[in-house]
């Protein structure tokens, strides 16, 4: 039997920039990750948030192509730098939150 909570509903790519300092120089490492929306949770490269603990998601664009995607949870607000339009992810989340079994 297939578990519907294992199917990805929507994904959103985000950028992670890590500053690395050694004795002689400072460098920046950029890596790309995904935020994935499932029936019962949202996952990032480092964390899992169950849907009942996510209050809202929002987005604020800033200069250039990028913007900040906010994940509002019972643990606080988590911020992700995104390079793509997050509206399909936001719409899918809001639709999922409005289904009777997720209220």
PyMOL commands that place a pseudoatom at each C-alpha (Angstrom):
pseudoatom trace, name=CA, resn=UNK, resi=1, chain=A, elem=C, hetatm=0, pos=[0.000, 0.000, 0.000]
pseudoatom trace, name=CA, resn=UNK, resi=2, chain=A, elem=C, hetatm=0, pos=[1.385, 3.420, -0.964]
pseudoatom trace, name=CA, resn=UNK, resi=3, chain=A, elem=C, hetatm=0, pos=[1.548, 6.146, 1.644]
pseudoatom trace, name=CA, resn=UNK, resi=4, chain=A, elem=C, hetatm=0, pos=[0.316, 9.446, 0.157]
pseudoatom trace, name=CA, resn=UNK, resi=5, chain=A, elem=C, hetatm=0, pos=[2.495, 11.424, 2.600]
pseudoatom trace, name=CA, resn=UNK, resi=6, chain=A, elem=C, hetatm=0, pos=[5.569, 10.208, 0.690]
pseudoatom trace, name=CA, resn=UNK, resi=7, chain=A, elem=C, hetatm=0, pos=[4.652, 12.051, -2.523]
pseudoatom trace, name=CA, resn=UNK, resi=8, chain=A, elem=C, hetatm=0, pos=[6.147, 15.494, -3.063]
pseudoatom trace, name=CA, resn=UNK, resi=9, chain=A, elem=C, hetatm=0, pos=[3.408, 18.035, -3.760]
pseudoatom trace, name=CA, resn=UNK, resi=10, chain=A, elem=C, hetatm=0, pos=[5.666, 20.977, -4.621]
pseudoatom trace, name=CA, resn=UNK, resi=11, chain=A, elem=C, hetatm=0, pos=[9.332, 21.987, -4.401]
pseudoatom trace, name=CA, resn=UNK, resi=12, chain=A, elem=C, hetatm=0, pos=[11.153, 25.289, -4.161]
pseudoatom trace, name=CA, resn=UNK, resi=13, chain=A, elem=C, hetatm=0, pos=[14.888, 25.772, -4.742]
pseudoatom trace, name=CA, resn=UNK, resi=14, chain=A, elem=C, hetatm=0, pos=[16.924, 27.885, -2.356]
pseudoatom trace, name=CA, resn=UNK, resi=15, chain=A, elem=C, hetatm=0, pos=[20.518, 29.058, -2.090]
pseudoatom trace, name=CA, resn=UNK, resi=16, chain=A, elem=C, hetatm=0, pos=[22.779, 28.562, 0.894]
pseudoatom trace, name=CA, resn=UNK, resi=17, chain=A, elem=C, hetatm=0, pos=[25.946, 30.648, 1.153]
pseudoatom trace, name=CA, resn=UNK, resi=18, chain=A, elem=C, hetatm=0, pos=[28.549, 29.547, 3.668]
pseudoatom trace, name=CA, resn=UNK, resi=19, chain=A, elem=C, hetatm=0, pos=[31.476, 31.735, 4.654]
pseudoatom trace, name=CA, resn=UNK, resi=20, chain=A, elem=C, hetatm=0, pos=[34.672, 29.748, 5.202]
pseudoatom trace, name=CA, resn=UNK, resi=21, chain=A, elem=C, hetatm=0, pos=[37.638, 31.378, 6.909]
pseudoatom trace, name=CA, resn=UNK, resi=22, chain=A, elem=C, hetatm=0, pos=[41.029, 29.715, 7.168]
pseudoatom trace, name=CA, resn=UNK, resi=23, chain=A, elem=C, hetatm=0, pos=[44.395, 31.125, 8.162]
pseudoatom trace, name=CA, resn=UNK, resi=24, chain=A, elem=C, hetatm=0, pos=[45.073, 32.883, 4.869]
pseudoatom trace, name=CA, resn=UNK, resi=25, chain=A, elem=C, hetatm=0, pos=[41.782, 33.689, 3.225]
pseudoatom trace, name=CA, resn=UNK, resi=26, chain=A, elem=C, hetatm=0, pos=[38.050, 33.977, 3.394]
pseudoatom trace, name=CA, resn=UNK, resi=27, chain=A, elem=C, hetatm=0, pos=[35.936, 32.212, 0.782]
pseudoatom trace, name=CA, resn=UNK, resi=28, chain=A, elem=C, hetatm=0, pos=[32.237, 31.763, 0.147]
pseudoatom trace, name=CA, resn=UNK, resi=29, chain=A, elem=C, hetatm=0, pos=[30.682, 28.449, -0.870]
pseudoatom trace, name=CA, resn=UNK, resi=30, chain=A, elem=C, hetatm=0, pos=[27.318, 28.532, -2.590]
pseudoatom trace, name=CA, resn=UNK, resi=31, chain=A, elem=C, hetatm=0, pos=[25.112, 25.460, -2.633]
pseudoatom trace, name=CA, resn=UNK, resi=32, chain=A, elem=C, hetatm=0, pos=[21.604, 24.848, -3.926]
pseudoatom trace, name=CA, resn=UNK, resi=33, chain=A, elem=C, hetatm=0, pos=[18.936, 22.942, -2.020]
pseudoatom trace, name=CA, resn=UNK, resi=34, chain=A, elem=C, hetatm=0, pos=[15.206, 22.299, -2.155]
pseudoatom trace, name=CA, resn=UNK, resi=35, chain=A, elem=C, hetatm=0, pos=[12.283, 22.889, 0.147]
pseudoatom trace, name=CA, resn=UNK, resi=36, chain=A, elem=C, hetatm=0, pos=[9.777, 20.083, -0.383]
pseudoatom trace, name=CA, resn=UNK, resi=37, chain=A, elem=C, hetatm=0, pos=[6.090, 20.143, 0.496]
pseudoatom trace, name=CA, resn=UNK, resi=38, chain=A, elem=C, hetatm=0, pos=[4.524, 16.802, 1.420]
pseudoatom trace, name=CA, resn=UNK, resi=39, chain=A, elem=C, hetatm=0, pos=[1.017, 16.025, 2.657]
pseudoatom trace, name=CA, resn=UNK, resi=40, chain=A, elem=C, hetatm=0, pos=[2.171, 16.054, 6.295]
pseudoatom trace, name=CA, resn=UNK, resi=41, chain=A, elem=C, hetatm=0, pos=[5.433, 18.042, 6.357]
pseudoatom trace, name=CA, resn=UNK, resi=42, chain=A, elem=C, hetatm=0, pos=[7.831, 20.520, 4.767]
pseudoatom trace, name=CA, resn=UNK, resi=43, chain=A, elem=C, hetatm=0, pos=[11.472, 19.465, 4.506]
pseudoatom trace, name=CA, resn=UNK, resi=44, chain=A, elem=C, hetatm=0, pos=[14.654, 21.437, 3.868]
pseudoatom trace, name=CA, resn=UNK, resi=45, chain=A, elem=C, hetatm=0, pos=[18.223, 20.217, 3.592]
pseudoatom trace, name=CA, resn=UNK, resi=46, chain=A, elem=C, hetatm=0, pos=[18.589, 20.414, 7.376]
pseudoatom trace, name=CA, resn=UNK, resi=47, chain=A, elem=C, hetatm=0, pos=[15.139, 20.325, 8.967]
pseudoatom trace, name=CA, resn=UNK, resi=48, chain=A, elem=C, hetatm=0, pos=[11.669, 18.846, 8.854]
pseudoatom trace, name=CA, resn=UNK, resi=49, chain=A, elem=C, hetatm=0, pos=[8.591, 20.838, 9.857]
pseudoatom trace, name=CA, resn=UNK, resi=50, chain=A, elem=C, hetatm=0, pos=[5.280, 19.046, 10.304]
pseudoatom trace, name=CA, resn=UNK, resi=51, chain=A, elem=C, hetatm=0, pos=[2.370, 20.838, 8.645]
pseudoatom trace, name=CA, resn=UNK, resi=52, chain=A, elem=C, hetatm=0, pos=[0.518, 21.350, 11.931]
pseudoatom trace, name=CA, resn=UNK, resi=53, chain=A, elem=C, hetatm=0, pos=[3.555, 23.336, 13.172]
pseudoatom trace, name=CA, resn=UNK, resi=54, chain=A, elem=C, hetatm=0, pos=[3.768, 25.623, 10.110]
pseudoatom trace, name=CA, resn=UNK, resi=55, chain=A, elem=C, hetatm=0, pos=[1.566, 28.673, 10.570]
pseudoatom trace, name=CA, resn=UNK, resi=56, chain=A, elem=C, hetatm=0, pos=[2.240, 30.385, 7.253]
pseudoatom trace, name=CA, resn=UNK, resi=57, chain=A, elem=C, hetatm=0, pos=[4.661, 30.903, 4.370]
pseudoatom trace, name=CA, resn=UNK, resi=58, chain=A, elem=C, hetatm=0, pos=[5.466, 34.231, 2.741]
pseudoatom trace, name=CA, resn=UNK, resi=59, chain=A, elem=C, hetatm=0, pos=[7.821, 35.863, 0.260]
pseudoatom trace, name=CA, resn=UNK, resi=60, chain=A, elem=C, hetatm=0, pos=[9.534, 39.219, -0.135]
pseudoatom trace, name=CA, resn=UNK, resi=61, chain=A, elem=C, hetatm=0, pos=[11.474, 40.001, -3.321]
pseudoatom trace, name=CA, resn=UNK, resi=62, chain=A, elem=C, hetatm=0, pos=[14.597, 42.125, -3.193]
pseudoatom trace, name=CA, resn=UNK, resi=63, chain=A, elem=C, hetatm=0, pos=[16.803, 43.735, -5.820]
pseudoatom trace, name=CA, resn=UNK, resi=64, chain=A, elem=C, hetatm=0, pos=[17.963, 41.440, -8.570]
pseudoatom trace, name=CA, resn=UNK, resi=65, chain=A, elem=C, hetatm=0, pos=[16.374, 38.067, -9.205]
pseudoatom trace, name=CA, resn=UNK, resi=66, chain=A, elem=C, hetatm=0, pos=[16.401, 36.734, -5.662]
pseudoatom trace, name=CA, resn=UNK, resi=67, chain=A, elem=C, hetatm=0, pos=[14.016, 37.096, -2.768]
pseudoatom trace, name=CA, resn=UNK, resi=68, chain=A, elem=C, hetatm=0, pos=[13.451, 35.825, 0.736]
pseudoatom trace, name=CA, resn=UNK, resi=69, chain=A, elem=C, hetatm=0, pos=[11.039, 32.998, 1.454]
pseudoatom trace, name=CA, resn=UNK, resi=70, chain=A, elem=C, hetatm=0, pos=[9.793, 32.832, 5.045]
pseudoatom trace, name=CA, resn=UNK, resi=71, chain=A, elem=C, hetatm=0, pos=[8.583, 29.711, 6.805]
pseudoatom trace, name=CA, resn=UNK, resi=72, chain=A, elem=C, hetatm=0, pos=[6.566, 30.759, 9.890]
pseudoatom trace, name=CA, resn=UNK, resi=73, chain=A, elem=C, hetatm=0, pos=[6.554, 27.904, 12.429]
pseudoatom trace, name=CA, resn=UNK, resi=74, chain=A, elem=C, hetatm=0, pos=[5.965, 27.190, 16.101]
pseudoatom trace, name=CA, resn=UNK, resi=75, chain=A, elem=C, hetatm=0, pos=[9.781, 27.299, 16.468]
pseudoatom trace, name=CA, resn=UNK, resi=76, chain=A, elem=C, hetatm=0, pos=[10.138, 30.752, 14.898]
pseudoatom trace, name=CA, resn=UNK, resi=77, chain=A, elem=C, hetatm=0, pos=[10.572, 32.164, 11.405]
pseudoatom trace, name=CA, resn=UNK, resi=78, chain=A, elem=C, hetatm=0, pos=[13.058, 30.474, 9.062]
pseudoatom trace, name=CA, resn=UNK, resi=79, chain=A, elem=C, hetatm=0, pos=[14.378, 32.430, 6.085]
pseudoatom trace, name=CA, resn=UNK, resi=80, chain=A, elem=C, hetatm=0, pos=[15.566, 31.040, 2.749]
pseudoatom trace, name=CA, resn=UNK, resi=81, chain=A, elem=C, hetatm=0, pos=[17.040, 32.913, -0.214]
pseudoatom trace, name=CA, resn=UNK, resi=82, chain=A, elem=C, hetatm=0, pos=[15.181, 31.779, -3.324]
pseudoatom trace, name=CA, resn=UNK, resi=83, chain=A, elem=C, hetatm=0, pos=[15.965, 32.417, -6.978]
pseudoatom trace, name=CA, resn=UNK, resi=84, chain=A, elem=C, hetatm=0, pos=[12.667, 31.272, -8.465]
pseudoatom trace, name=CA, resn=UNK, resi=85, chain=A, elem=C, hetatm=0, pos=[9.102, 32.478, -8.137]
pseudoatom trace, name=CA, resn=UNK, resi=86, chain=A, elem=C, hetatm=0, pos=[7.683, 30.816, -4.972]
pseudoatom trace, name=CA, resn=UNK, resi=87, chain=A, elem=C, hetatm=0, pos=[3.991, 31.487, -5.674]
pseudoatom trace, name=CA, resn=UNK, resi=88, chain=A, elem=C, hetatm=0, pos=[3.200, 27.906, -6.842]
pseudoatom trace, name=CA, resn=UNK, resi=89, chain=A, elem=C, hetatm=0, pos=[4.705, 26.573, -3.578]
pseudoatom trace, name=CA, resn=UNK, resi=90, chain=A, elem=C, hetatm=0, pos=[2.788, 29.147, -1.506]
pseudoatom trace, name=CA, resn=UNK, resi=91, chain=A, elem=C, hetatm=0, pos=[-0.480, 28.330, -3.283]
pseudoatom trace, name=CA, resn=UNK, resi=92, chain=A, elem=C, hetatm=0, pos=[0.027, 24.582, -2.785]
pseudoatom trace, name=CA, resn=UNK, resi=93, chain=A, elem=C, hetatm=0, pos=[0.768, 25.093, 0.928]
pseudoatom trace, name=CA, resn=UNK, resi=94, chain=A, elem=C, hetatm=0, pos=[-2.323, 27.254, 1.449]
pseudoatom trace, name=CA, resn=UNK, resi=95, chain=A, elem=C, hetatm=0, pos=[-4.503, 24.764, -0.405]
pseudoatom trace, name=CA, resn=UNK, resi=96, chain=A, elem=C, hetatm=0, pos=[-3.105, 21.926, 1.720]
pseudoatom trace, name=CA, resn=UNK, resi=97, chain=A, elem=C, hetatm=0, pos=[-3.679, 23.879, 4.963]
pseudoatom trace, name=CA, resn=UNK, resi=98, chain=A, elem=C, hetatm=0, pos=[-7.283, 24.506, 3.964]
pseudoatom trace, name=CA, resn=UNK, resi=99, chain=A, elem=C, hetatm=0, pos=[-8.135, 20.833, 3.477]
pseudoatom trace, name=CA, resn=UNK, resi=100, chain=A, elem=C, hetatm=0, pos=[-10.269, 19.504, 6.378]
pseudoatom trace, name=CA, resn=UNK, resi=101, chain=A, elem=C, hetatm=0, pos=[-7.804, 16.822, 7.496]
pseudoatom trace, name=CA, resn=UNK, resi=102, chain=A, elem=C, hetatm=0, pos=[-4.991, 19.396, 7.947]
pseudoatom trace, name=CA, resn=UNK, resi=103, chain=A, elem=C, hetatm=0, pos=[-6.890, 22.011, 9.969]
for i in range(1, 103): cmd.bond("trace and resi %d" % i, "trace and resi %d" % (i + 1))
show_as sticks, trace
zoom trace
